[in-house]
């Protein structure tokens, strides 16, 4: 939904943030934002539902596929090219917790594209509450506690006047 808004409603919001979602393949050909689009991404390498390498999104255990998406790196590449970015500055964030994840920050600078790569992370809100049910982690994967997506998003939106 957020990427569709970034493609089709660029005059509505100043910036966009995407958590655990890649660009739908069906959206790429028609995506023509009216301006440069600042976009913040959070994506996890071990997400069992949103495929890091692209392909079919898994809707649920019994409900089939949820549509085809680009890979995470193709998604980031699409937006960084559109926004006229150069290369990114990559920073390894401190690994303070033993939660099975490690975070890399890819900052493309003034063009407005920022990407948090959650290595070992699954399909969960970065910094969200970790379930006490061990089945949840087996199904969804590790939830990173190394960053808090809500705080990072608010800071990102403030940078663009929100």
Residue pairs with C-beta under 8 A, 6 or more apart in sequence:
2 16
2 17
2 18
2 21
3 16
3 18
3 21
3 23
3 24
3 27
3 31
3 75
4 24
4 27
5 12
5 13
5 16
6 16
6 31
6 33
6 37
6 39
6 79
7 27
7 30
7 31
7 32
7 33
8 31
10 33
10 34
10 35
10 37
11 34
11 35
14 38
14 157
14 160
14 161
14 162
15 37
15 38
15 39
15 40
15 112
15 156
15 157
15 159
15 160
15 162
16 37
16 38
16 39
16 40
17 39
17 40
17 41
17 42
17 149
17 153
17 156
17 157
18 39
18 40
18 41
18 42
19 41
19 42
19 125
19 126
19 149
20 42
20 43
20 44
20 47
20 49
20 50
20 123
20 124
20 125
21 43
21 50
21 69
22 43
22 50
22 51
22 54
22 57
22 69
22 70
22 71
22 72
22 74
22 75
23 31
23 69
23 70
23 74
23 75
23 78
24 67
24 68
24 69
24 70
25 54
25 67
25 68
25 69
25 70
26 67
26 68
28 70
28 78
31 78
31 82
33 82
36 82
36 83
36 84
36 111
36 112
37 79
37 82
37 83
37 112
38 83
38 112
38 113
38 156
38 159
38 160
39 79
39 83
39 112
39 113
39 114
40 114
40 115
40 116
40 152
40 153
40 156
41 72
41 75
41 76
41 79
41 113
41 114
41 115
41 116
42 115
42 116
42 118
42 126
42 147
42 149
42 152
43 50
43 52
43 72
43 75
43 115
43 116
43 117
43 118
44 50
44 52
44 101
44 118
44 119
44 120
44 121
44 122
44 123
44 124
44 141
44 144
45 52
45 117
45 118
45 119
45 120
45 121
46 52
46 120
46 121
46 122
46 141
46 142
47 121
47 122
47 123
47 141
48 58
48 122
48 123
48 139
48 140
48 141
49 57
49 58
49 59
49 66
49 123
49 140
50 57
50 69
50 123
51 57
51 58
51 69
51 71
52 71
52 72
53 71
53 72
54 68
54 69
54 70
54 71
54 72
54 74
55 68
55 69
56 65
56 66
56 67
56 68
56 69
57 65
57 66
57 67
57 68
57 69
58 65
58 66
59 65
59 66
61 139
69 75
70 78
72 117
76 106
76 113
76 115
79 113
80 88
80 108
80 111
80 113
83 108
83 111
83 112
83 113
84 111
85 108
85 109
85 111
85 113
86 108
86 109
86 111
87 108
88 106
88 107
88 108
88 109
88 113
88 115
89 106
89 107
89 108
89 109
90 104
90 105
90 106
90 107
91 104
91 105
91 107
92 102
92 104
93 102
93 103
93 104
93 105
93 146
93 147
94 146
95 102
95 103
95 146
96 146
97 145
97 146
99 130
99 142
99 143
99 144
99 145
99 146
100 120
100 121
100 142
101 118
101 119
101 120
101 121
101 142
101 143
101 144
101 145
101 146
102 118
102 119
102 120
102 146
103 116
103 117
103 118
103 119
103 126
103 144
103 146
103 147
104 116
104 117
104 119
105 114
105 115
105 116
105 117
106 114
106 115
106 116
106 117
107 114
107 115
108 114
108 115
112 160
114 156
116 126
116 147
116 149
116 152
118 126
118 144
118 146
118 147
120 142
121 141
121 142
121 143
121 144
122 137
122 140
122 141
122 142
122 143
123 140
123 141
124 130
124 140
124 141
124 142
124 143
124 144
125 143
125 149
125 150
126 143
126 144
126 146
126 147
126 148
126 149
126 152
127 144
127 145
127 147
127 148
127 149
127 150
127 151
128 143
128 149
130 137
130 143
130 145
131 137
131 143
137 143
